[in-house]
Amino acid sequence: MAEETTKATTPVGASMTEAAPRTSFDILRTNFIKGGGLSDFVETPWDHNNYRVRFNRAGNICCGEKADQLLLEKPAKVFSLDVNRDTRGTFLRADASVTSSLHVMDLGVLHCSRFLACAKKRFCWMEPSWGSKASEVPPETQFLLIRMSEPTDGEQTYAIILPLLAGSFRTCLEAGEKGTLALRVESGDADVQSHRLQDLAFVSWGPDPFALVKRSLGAVADKLQSFALRESKELPLSLDLFGWCTWDALLPYRSVDGPGILKGLKSLAAGGAPARVLLIDDGWQDTADEDLELEGKRKKEEEDQRRALAASPLLSALPRIVVGAAWGAVSWVLAWPASLLARWYYRWKVEFAPAGSVHWRGGEGPG
């Protein structure tokens, strides 16, 4: 009977003496060696089909088959659990004491041995981080995968907390005061306020982290009806082709050029993975007009000089003094010979002009 059980659980293509994978890491390694991916994972055999979390008598949020594993200790009393027919997990609700556009509510002390958090670091970028205490959870965390205890020979338990969009409010996790985990709920508009908030976050647990993530996202997709899982989408044909993007491959970004791209393509081909699709990302073309940049720089320098002169009365008057002195010198140099010529002309052509000429004044010539 034992031999029949071994045959049924041994992976196809493995030897009869090779043990079947038991842990999630073994499943991950086996699937990737075979060339599969995360979509190929099948949940570890488990006779339990209820992955909701519950409050115990002390008001703590617990998980596990018997709800005996502490996840969040002493959360704020504003929270309640949405009990429905979906056994894949539990949606978190809250009834705050005040009506506001911003609520920061304490989820309590996080009990775990390790966690993986995905947080928004920039406007459109998320980065992973790891830790073991709630104080290490970064702001704007939108995904929190939790390992409840240290790895042992027995079954592992994992938990997940997914902040959600709750109507006009968005939620995220962050480190709270005194080493607790906090849920931040905000509308971003002072005129959009509420105290009764539904479906703020989804909480679930399970023995397999990959199946837990997939099952949780499926539950959220069914609830919100705003997205679908990959398995229900039509995949583009381009996924069958290996592609290469120059992003982060040619640094700094302005060094993206033809020779560099050809070098990268040849390197991939030499490694046995020729790229069939090429995406040329940022850095290959300037988006600014150099002439406009130079003109703007020149105008800025002139404006800085003008402001510097205006800041000092003496310096501001100095250009006028210099210009006035220079003009006086030029005027004197030009006026002196002109005055001599005018005097000569008047004396010989006007004052002593012959009688009857157009310049005659009735005088006599020089004697």
DRENDO-1510 file (C-alpha; in Angstrom, 1 decimal, always signed):
<recs>
REC; n; res; u; v; w
REC; 1; MET; +0.0; +0.0; +0.0 .
REC; 2; ALA; +2.9; +2.3; +0.8 .
REC; 3; GLU; +4.4; +1.6; -2.6 .
REC; 4; GLU; +1.2; +2.5; -4.4 .
REC; 5; THR; +1.1; +5.8; -2.5 .
REC; 6; THR; +4.7; +6.5; -3.6 .
REC; 7; LYS; +3.9; +5.9; -7.2 .
REC; 8; ALA; +0.9; +8.1; -7.1 .
REC; 9; THR; +2.8; +11.1; -5.7 .
REC; 10; THR; +6.1; +10.7; -7.6 .
REC; 11; PRO; +6.5; +13.3; -10.4 .
REC; 12; VAL; +6.3; +12.1; -13.9 .
REC; 13; GLY; +9.8; +11.3; -15.2 .
REC; 14; ALA; +11.3; +11.0; -11.8 .
REC; 15; SER; +12.9; +7.8; -10.5 .
REC; 16; MET; +11.0; +5.6; -8.0 .
REC; 17; THR; +13.5; +6.4; -5.3 .
REC; 18; GLU; +13.2; +10.2; -5.7 .
REC; 19; ALA; +10.9; +11.7; -3.1 .
REC; 20; ALA; +8.0; +13.9; -4.2 .
REC; 21; PRO; +8.4; +17.6; -3.4 .
REC; 22; ARG; +6.9; +18.6; -0.1 .
REC; 23; THR; +7.7; +22.3; +0.4 .
REC; 24; SER; +6.8; +25.3; -1.8 .
REC; 25; PHE; +10.5; +25.8; -2.6 .
REC; 26; ASP; +10.7; +22.2; -3.9 .
REC; 27; ILE; +7.7; +22.9; -6.1 .
REC; 28; LEU; +9.2; +26.1; -7.4 .
REC; 29; ARG; +12.5; +24.4; -8.2 .
REC; 30; THR; +10.8; +21.4; -9.9 .
REC; 31; ASN; +8.6; +23.6; -12.1 .
REC; 32; PHE; +11.3; +25.9; -13.2 .
REC; 33; ILE; +13.7; +23.0; -14.0 .
REC; 34; LYS; +11.0; +21.6; -16.2 .
REC; 35; GLY; +10.6; +25.0; -17.9 .
REC; 36; GLY; +7.3; +25.9; -16.3 .
REC; 37; GLY; +6.2; +29.1; -14.5 .
REC; 38; LEU; +4.1; +30.3; -11.7 .
REC; 39; SER; +0.9; +29.5; -13.6 .
REC; 40; ASP; +1.9; +25.8; -13.5 .
REC; 41; PHE; +1.7; +25.6; -9.7 .
REC; 42; VAL; -0.9; +23.3; -8.2 .
REC; 43; GLU; -1.7; +24.0; -4.6 .
REC; 44; THR; -0.2; +21.6; -2.1 .
REC; 45; PRO; -2.7; +18.9; -1.2 .
REC; 46; TRP; -4.7; +20.2; +1.7 .
REC; 47; ASP; -7.9; +19.0; +3.2 .
REC; 48; HIS; -8.9; +22.4; +4.5 .
REC; 49; ASN; -11.0; +24.6; +2.3 .
REC; 50; ASN; -11.7; +27.6; +4.6 .
REC; 51; TYR; -9.0; +30.3; +4.5 .
REC; 52; ARG; -10.8; +33.0; +6.4 .
REC; 53; VAL; -9.2; +34.8; +9.3 .
REC; 54; ARG; -11.1; +35.2; +12.6 .
REC; 55; PHE; -11.2; +37.2; +15.8 .
REC; 56; ASN; -10.4; +35.2; +18.9 .
REC; 57; ARG; -11.9; +35.9; +22.3 .
REC; 58; ALA; -9.1; +38.4; +23.1 .
REC; 59; GLY; -10.0; +40.4; +20.0 .
REC; 60; ASN; -6.9; +39.4; +18.0 .
REC; 61; ILE; -7.0; +38.4; +14.3 .
REC; 62; CYS; -5.9; +34.8; +13.9 .
REC; 63; CYS; -5.5; +32.3; +11.1 .
REC; 64; GLY; -4.9; +28.6; +10.6 .
REC; 65; GLU; -7.1; +25.6; +10.4 .
REC; 66; LYS; -8.1; +26.0; +14.0 .
REC; 67; ALA; -7.6; +29.8; +14.1 .
REC; 68; ASP; -4.9; +29.3; +16.6 .
REC; 69; GLN; -2.0; +31.2; +14.9 .
REC; 70; LEU; -1.8; +34.8; +15.9 .
REC; 71; LEU; -1.5; +37.3; +13.0 .
REC; 72; LEU; -2.4; +40.7; +14.3 .
REC; 73; GLU; -2.5; +41.3; +18.0 .
REC; 74; LYS; -4.9; +43.9; +19.5 .
REC; 75; PRO; -6.1; +45.7; +16.4 .
REC; 76; ALA; -8.3; +48.8; +16.8 .
REC; 77; LYS; -11.9; +48.1; +17.7 .
REC; 78; VAL; -13.1; +49.9; +14.6 .
REC; 79; PHE; -12.4; +46.8; +12.5 .
REC; 80; SER; -14.8; +44.1; +11.6 .
REC; 81; LEU; -14.7; +41.1; +9.3 .
REC; 82; ASP; -17.0; +40.7; +6.3 .
REC; 83; VAL; -18.4; +37.2; +6.7 .
REC; 84; ASN; -19.7; +35.9; +3.4 .
REC; 85; ARG; -19.8; +32.6; +1.5 .
REC; 86; ASP; -16.3; +33.1; +0.0 .
REC; 87; THR; -14.0; +30.8; +1.9 .
REC; 88; ARG; -10.9; +32.0; +0.1 .
REC; 89; GLY; -10.3; +34.8; +2.7 .
REC; 90; THR; -11.8; +37.7; +4.5 .
REC; 91; PHE; -12.5; +41.3; +3.6 .
REC; 92; LEU; -11.8; +43.8; +6.3 .
REC; 93; ARG; -14.3; +46.6; +7.1 .
REC; 94; ALA; -14.1; +49.6; +9.5 .
REC; 95; ASP; -16.5; +51.9; +11.3 .
REC; 96; ALA; -14.4; +54.9; +12.4 .
REC; 97; SER; -15.4; +57.2; +15.2 .
REC; 98; VAL; -15.2; +60.3; +13.1 .
REC; 99; THR; -16.1; +61.3; +9.5 .
REC; 100; SER; -13.0; +62.3; +7.6 .
REC; 101; SER; -11.2; +62.1; +4.3 .
REC; 102; LEU; -8.2; +60.5; +6.0 .
REC; 103; HIS; -8.1; +57.6; +8.5 .
REC; 104; VAL; -5.0; +55.9; +9.9 .
REC; 105; MET; -6.2; +52.9; +11.8 .
REC; 106; ASP; -4.1; +50.6; +13.9 .
REC; 107; LEU; -4.1; +46.9; +12.8 .
REC; 108; GLY; -2.1; +45.9; +15.9 .
REC; 109; VAL; +1.2; +44.1; +16.4 .
REC; 110; LEU; +2.3; +41.9; +13.4 .
REC; 111; HIS; +3.4; +38.4; +14.3 .
REC; 112; CYS; +5.6; +36.8; +11.7 .
REC; 113; SER; +9.1; +35.4; +11.1 .
REC; 114; ARG; +9.5; +37.2; +7.8 .
REC; 115; PHE; +7.6; +39.2; +5.3 .
REC; 116; LEU; +7.8; +40.4; +1.7 .
REC; 117; ALA; +6.3; +43.9; +1.1 .
REC; 118; CYS; +5.8; +45.7; -2.3 .
REC; 119; ALA; +5.5; +49.4; -1.8 .
REC; 120; LYS; +5.1; +52.3; -4.2 .
REC; 121; LYS; +8.4; +54.2; -4.2 .
REC; 122; ARG; +7.6; +56.7; -7.0 .
REC; 123; PHE; +4.6; +57.8; -8.9 .
REC; 124; CYS; +4.6; +54.7; -11.1 .
REC; 125; TRP; +7.2; +52.4; -9.5 .
REC; 126; MET; +6.9; +49.7; -6.9 .
REC; 127; GLU; +9.9; +48.1; -5.1 .
REC; 128; PRO; +10.1; +45.0; -2.9 .
REC; 129; SER; +11.4; +45.0; +0.7 .
REC; 130; TRP; +11.8; +42.4; +3.4 .
REC; 131; GLY; +11.6; +42.4; +7.1 .
REC; 132; SER; +10.3; +40.7; +10.2 .
REC; 133; LYS; +8.7; +43.6; +12.2 .
REC; 134; ALA; +5.9; +45.9; +11.5 .
REC; 135; SER; +8.2; +48.9; +12.0 .
REC; 136; GLU; +10.0; +47.7; +8.9 .
REC; 137; VAL; +7.0; +47.9; +6.6 .
REC; 138; PRO; +7.6; +50.8; +4.3 .
REC; 139; PRO; +5.0; +53.5; +3.6 .
REC; 140; GLU; +2.6; +53.0; +0.6 .
REC; 141; THR; +2.8; +49.2; +0.9 .
REC; 142; GLN; +0.2; +47.6; -1.4 .
REC; 143; PHE; +1.1; +43.9; -1.0 .
REC; 144; LEU; +2.2; +42.1; +2.1 .
REC; 145; LEU; +3.1; +38.4; +2.1 .
REC; 146; ILE; +3.8; +37.0; +5.5 .
REC; 147; ARG; +5.6; +33.8; +6.7 .
REC; 148; MET; +4.1; +33.0; +10.1 .
REC; 149; SER; +7.0; +30.9; +11.5 .
REC; 150; GLU; +10.5; +29.7; +10.8 .
REC; 151; PRO; +10.9; +26.9; +8.2 .
REC; 152; THR; +10.6; +23.5; +9.8 .
REC; 153; ASP; +10.1; +19.9; +8.6 .
REC; 154; GLY; +6.4; +20.4; +9.1 .
REC; 155; GLU; +3.9; +22.4; +7.1 .
REC; 156; GLN; +4.4; +26.1; +6.7 .
REC; 157; THR; +1.7; +28.7; +7.2 .
REC; 158; TYR; +1.7; +32.0; +5.2 .
REC; 159; ALA; -0.7; +34.9; +5.3 .
REC; 160; ILE; -1.4; +37.8; +2.9 .
REC; 161; ILE; -2.8; +41.3; +3.4 .
REC; 162; LEU; -3.9; +43.2; +0.2 .
REC; 163; PRO; -5.0; +46.8; +0.6 .
REC; 164; LEU; -7.8; +47.7; -1.8 .
REC; 165; LEU; -9.7; +50.5; -3.4 .
REC; 166; ALA; -12.7; +51.0; -1.3 .
REC; 167; GLY; -15.1; +53.2; -3.3 .
REC; 168; SER; -13.7; +56.7; -3.4 .
REC; 169; PHE; -11.0; +55.7; -0.9 .
REC; 170; ARG; -7.6; +54.1; -1.4 .
REC; 171; THR; -5.8; +52.1; +1.2 .
REC; 172; CYS; -2.2; +51.1; +1.9 .
REC; 173; LEU; -0.2; +49.6; +4.7 .
REC; 174; GLU; +2.5; +51.4; +6.7 .
REC; 175; ALA; +4.4; +51.2; +10.0 .
REC; 176; GLY; +2.3; +52.5; +12.8 .
REC; 177; GLU; +3.1; +53.9; +16.2 .
REC; 178; LYS; +4.8; +51.8; +18.9 .
REC; 179; GLY; +5.8; +49.0; +16.5 .
REC; 180; THR; +2.4; +48.2; +15.1 .
REC; 181; LEU; +1.0; +47.8; +11.6 .
REC; 182; ALA; -1.3; +50.6; +10.4 .
REC; 183; LEU; -3.8; +50.8; +7.6 .
REC; 184; ARG; -4.0; +54.2; +5.9 .
REC; 185; VAL; -7.3; +55.1; +4.2 .
REC; 186; GLU; -7.7; +58.3; +2.3 .
REC; 187; SER; -9.8; +59.8; -0.5 .
REC; 188; GLY; -7.4; +62.6; -1.5 .
REC; 189; ASP; -10.3; +65.1; -1.4 .
REC; 190; ALA; -11.3; +67.0; +1.7 .
REC; 191; ASP; -14.9; +67.1; +0.5 .
REC; 192; VAL; -15.1; +63.3; +0.1 .
REC; 193; GLN; -15.4; +62.0; +3.7 .
REC; 194; SER; -16.8; +58.9; +5.4 .
REC; 195; HIS; -16.6; +56.9; +8.6 .
REC; 196; ARG; -18.1; +53.6; +7.4 .
REC; 197; LEU; -15.6; +52.0; +5.1 .
REC; 198; GLN; -16.2; +48.7; +3.3 .
REC; 199; ASP; -13.7; +46.2; +1.7 .
REC; 200; LEU; -10.6; +48.0; +2.9 .
REC; 201; ALA; -8.3; +45.0; +2.7 .
REC; 202; PHE; -8.3; +41.3; +1.9 .
REC; 203; VAL; -6.7; +38.9; +4.4 .
REC; 204; SER; -6.1; +35.2; +3.9 .
REC; 205; TRP; -3.7; +32.4; +4.7 .
REC; 206; GLY; -2.5; +29.0; +3.5 .
REC; 207; PRO; +0.3; +26.5; +3.4 .
REC; 208; ASP; +1.5; +27.4; -0.1 .
REC; 209; PRO; +2.5; +31.0; -0.7 .
REC; 210; PHE; +2.1; +30.8; -4.5 .
REC; 211; ALA; -1.4; +29.3; -4.3 .
REC; 212; LEU; -2.2; +31.8; -1.6 .
REC; 213; VAL; -1.4; +34.8; -3.8 .
REC; 214; LYS; -3.2; +33.3; -6.8 .
REC; 215; ARG; -6.3; +32.4; -4.7 .
REC; 216; SER; -6.4; +35.8; -3.0 .
REC; 217; LEU; -6.1; +37.8; -6.2 .
REC; 218; GLY; -8.9; +35.7; -7.6 .
REC; 219; ALA; -11.1; +36.5; -4.6 .
REC; 220; VAL; -10.4; +40.2; -5.0 .
REC; 221; ALA; -11.0; +40.1; -8.7 .
REC; 222; ASP; -14.4; +38.5; -8.2 .
REC; 223; LYS; -15.3; +41.0; -5.5 .
REC; 224; LEU; -14.2; +44.2; -7.2 .
REC; 225; GLN; -14.9; +43.3; -10.8 .
REC; 226; SER; -12.2; +45.7; -11.9 .
REC; 227; PHE; -9.6; +43.3; -13.2 .
REC; 228; ALA; -9.1; +39.7; -14.2 .
REC; 229; LEU; -6.4; +37.1; -13.6 .
REC; 230; ARG; -3.9; +36.2; -16.3 .
REC; 231; GLU; -5.5; +32.7; -16.8 .
REC; 232; SER; -8.7; +34.3; -18.0 .
REC; 233; LYS; -7.0; +36.8; -20.4 .
REC; 234; GLU; -6.1; +36.2; -24.0 .
REC; 235; LEU; -2.3; +36.3; -24.2 .
REC; 236; PRO; -0.6; +38.1; -27.1 .
REC; 237; LEU; +1.4; +36.1; -29.6 .
REC; 238; SER; +4.5; +38.1; -28.8 .
REC; 239; LEU; +4.8; +36.2; -25.5 .
REC; 240; ASP; +6.1; +33.3; -27.6 .
REC; 241; LEU; +9.1; +35.3; -28.7 .
REC; 242; PHE; +12.0; +36.3; -26.5 .
REC; 243; GLY; +12.5; +40.0; -26.5 .
REC; 244; TRP; +15.1; +42.4; -25.1 .
REC; 245; CYS; +14.6; +45.9; -23.9 .
REC; 246; THR; +17.5; +48.4; -23.6 .
REC; 247; TRP; +16.2; +49.8; -20.3 .
REC; 248; ASP; +18.9; +49.6; -17.7 .
REC; 249; ALA; +21.2; +47.7; -20.1 .
REC; 250; LEU; +23.0; +50.7; -21.5 .
REC; 251; LEU; +24.0; +53.2; -18.8 .
REC; 252; PRO; +23.9; +56.1; -18.5 .
REC; 253; TYR; +20.7; +56.4; -20.3 .
REC; 254; ARG; +22.0; +58.9; -22.9 .
REC; 255; SER; +24.5; +56.3; -24.1 .
REC; 256; VAL; +21.9; +54.3; -26.0 .
REC; 257; ASP; +23.2; +54.2; -29.6 .
REC; 258; GLY; +23.6; +51.8; -32.5 .
REC; 259; PRO; +26.9; +50.2; -31.6 .
REC; 260; GLY; +25.7; +49.6; -28.0 .
REC; 261; ILE; +22.5; +48.0; -29.2 .
REC; 262; LEU; +24.3; +45.7; -31.7 .
REC; 263; LYS; +26.7; +44.7; -29.0 .
REC; 264; GLY; +23.9; +43.7; -26.7 .
REC; 265; LEU; +22.1; +41.7; -29.5 .
REC; 266; LYS; +25.3; +39.9; -30.4 .
REC; 267; SER; +25.9; +39.1; -26.7 .
REC; 268; LEU; +22.5; +37.5; -26.3 .
REC; 269; ALA; +22.9; +35.5; -29.5 .
REC; 270; ALA; +26.3; +34.3; -28.3 .
REC; 271; GLY; +24.7; +33.1; -25.1 .
REC; 272; GLY; +22.2; +31.0; -26.9 .
REC; 273; ALA; +19.2; +33.3; -26.4 .
REC; 274; PRO; +18.9; +35.5; -29.6 .
REC; 275; ALA; +16.4; +38.2; -29.2 .
REC; 276; ARG; +13.4; +38.1; -31.6 .
REC; 277; VAL; +11.9; +41.4; -30.4 .
REC; 278; LEU; +13.9; +44.6; -29.7 .
REC; 279; LEU; +12.5; +47.5; -27.6 .
REC; 280; ILE; +14.7; +50.6; -27.7 .
REC; 281; ASP; +13.9; +52.5; -24.6 .
REC; 282; ASP; +14.9; +55.9; -23.2 .
REC; 283; GLY; +18.1; +57.6; -24.0 .
REC; 284; TRP; +18.4; +57.2; -27.8 .
REC; 285; GLN; +17.1; +60.6; -28.7 .
REC; 286; ASP; +17.3; +64.1; -27.2 .
REC; 287; THR; +13.9; +65.6; -26.5 .
REC; 288; ALA; +15.2; +69.2; -26.0 .
REC; 289; ASP; +16.3; +71.8; -28.7 .
REC; 290; GLU; +19.9; +72.7; -28.1 .
REC; 291; ASP; +19.5; +76.1; -29.7 .
REC; 292; LEU; +16.6; +76.9; -27.4 .
REC; 293; GLU; +18.7; +75.7; -24.4 .
REC; 294; LEU; +21.6; +78.0; -25.4 .
REC; 295; GLU; +19.3; +80.9; -26.0 .
REC; 296; GLY; +17.7; +80.4; -22.6 .
REC; 297; LYS; +21.1; +80.1; -20.9 .
REC; 298; ARG; +22.2; +83.4; -22.5 .
REC; 299; LYS; +19.1; +85.2; -21.5 .
REC; 300; LYS; +19.4; +83.9; -18.0 .
REC; 301; GLU; +23.0; +85.1; -17.7 .
REC; 302; GLU; +22.0; +88.6; -19.0 .
REC; 303; GLU; +19.2; +88.7; -16.5 .
REC; 304; ASP; +21.5; +87.7; -13.7 .
REC; 305; GLN; +24.0; +90.4; -14.7 .
REC; 306; ARG; +21.2; +93.0; -14.8 .
REC; 307; ARG; +20.0; +92.0; -11.3 .
REC; 308; ALA; +23.5; +92.2; -9.9 .
REC; 309; LEU; +24.0; +95.7; -11.3 .
REC; 310; ALA; +20.6; +96.8; -10.0 .
REC; 311; ALA; +21.5; +95.6; -6.5 .
REC; 312; SER; +24.3; +98.2; -6.2 .
REC; 313; PRO; +23.7; +101.9; -6.9 .
REC; 314; LEU; +27.3; +102.6; -7.8 .
REC; 315; LEU; +27.5; +99.6; -10.1 .
REC; 316; SER; +24.2; +100.4; -11.7 .
REC; 317; ALA; +25.4; +104.0; -12.4 .
REC; 318; LEU; +28.8; +102.9; -13.6 .
REC; 319; PRO; +27.7; +101.9; -17.1 .
REC; 320; ARG; +26.1; +105.3; -17.6 .
REC; 321; ILE; +29.3; +107.0; -16.4 .
REC; 322; VAL; +31.5; +105.0; -18.7 .
REC; 323; VAL; +29.1; +105.5; -21.7 .
REC; 324; GLY; +28.9; +109.2; -21.0 .
REC; 325; ALA; +32.7; +109.6; -20.7 .
REC; 326; ALA; +33.2; +107.7; -23.9 .
REC; 327; TRP; +30.7; +109.7; -25.8 .
REC; 328; GLY; +32.2; +112.9; -24.5 .
REC; 329; ALA; +35.7; +111.9; -25.7 .
REC; 330; VAL; +34.3; +110.9; -29.1 .
REC; 331; SER; +32.4; +114.1; -29.4 .
REC; 332; TRP; +35.4; +116.2; -28.6 .
REC; 333; VAL; +37.7; +114.4; -31.1 .
REC; 334; LEU; +35.1; +114.9; -33.8 .
REC; 335; ALA; +34.1; +118.5; -32.8 .
REC; 336; TRP; +37.6; +120.1; -32.7 .
REC; 337; PRO; +38.5; +119.8; -36.4 .
REC; 338; ALA; +34.9; +120.6; -37.3 .
REC; 339; SER; +35.1; +123.8; -35.3 .
REC; 340; LEU; +38.4; +124.8; -37.0 .
REC; 341; LEU; +36.9; +124.2; -40.4 .
REC; 342; ALA; +33.8; +126.2; -39.5 .
REC; 343; ARG; +36.0; +129.1; -38.4 .
REC; 344; TRP; +38.1; +129.1; -41.5 .
REC; 345; TYR; +35.0; +128.9; -43.7 .
REC; 346; TYR; +33.3; +131.8; -42.0 .
REC; 347; ARG; +36.4; +134.0; -42.1 .
REC; 348; TRP; +37.4; +133.5; -45.7 .
REC; 349; LYS; +34.1; +132.6; -47.4 .
REC; 350; VAL; +31.5; +134.6; -45.4 .
REC; 351; GLU; +33.1; +137.5; -43.5 .
REC; 352; PHE; +35.5; +138.5; -46.3 .
REC; 353; ALA; +33.6; +137.2; -49.3 .
REC; 354; PRO; +33.9; +139.3; -52.6 .
REC; 355; ALA; +31.2; +141.8; -53.2 .
REC; 356; GLY; +28.2; +140.3; -55.0 .
REC; 357; SER; +29.0; +136.7; -54.0 .
REC; 358; VAL; +26.3; +134.5; -52.2 .
REC; 359; HIS; +28.4; +134.7; -49.0 .
REC; 360; TRP; +29.0; +138.5; -49.1 .
REC; 361; ARG; +28.2; +140.4; -45.9 .
REC; 362; GLY; +29.5; +143.8; -47.1 .
REC; 363; GLY; +32.8; +143.5; -45.3 .
REC; 364; GLU; +36.3; +143.8; -46.5 .
REC; 365; GLY; +39.0; +141.2; -47.0 .
REC; 366; PRO; +41.8; +140.7; -44.6 .
REC; 367; GLY; +44.2; +143.5; -44.8 .
</recs>
